[in-house]
Amino acid sequence: MKFMRIAIDTSKHVFTFHGIDEQDRPTLRRELKRSQVEAFFSKQEATEVILEACGGSHH
């Protein structure tokens, strides 16, 4: 499936992925372990990725 954008909500062990299509409809909601992230993206077409940043992200 082709996604227009994928947003990643990060945590220590599990990342939550949210994807939308060209009409801004949600088409993906998946939780992956850190070890599964690279394999997931290797199967996707090029897309915009948005990564969550919290108040402590600059440390």
N, C-alpha and C positions, 0 to 999 in steps of 0.2 A: 504494500500500500504506500502511496506517496503522501507525505505530509507537507503542509506549507510551513509549519512551525512546530517545534517540540520544546516544551518547557520542562525543566528538571527541578524538582524540589529535593534538595539534598538532606542527608542525615548521615550518621556514622556508618550504618550497615545497609540500609535499604534506601534506594532512590525511587521517587515516584515520578513517572513520565506522563505528561499530558500532551496530546497531539491534536492539531486541527487541520482540516482540509482547506481547499481553496475558497470555500464559502464560509469560512470561520466556524464550521460545525465541529464539535468534539468527535474525534474518531479514535482516540487512544487514551487509555488510562491503565497504566501497568506499573507494578512495583517490581524492581529488580535489585538483586544483591549487587554489591560493588563489583564482584567478579564477573557478572553477566553483562555489564554495560558495554564493554568493547565489542563483544559478539553481537549485541543488539544493533549498534551503530554500523557495524561492518555490513549488515544486510540492508541498510536503508540508503535511499538515494540522497544526494546532497540536499540539505535543508537548513533553515535558520534554527539555531539552538539557543534557548534562553536559559540561563542558569540563575537560580535564586541567590541572592546575596542578603545576608543579615547584618545587623549593626556591628558585629564583631568580625566581619569578613576581611577587614583591612589589617588585622593583626597577624 
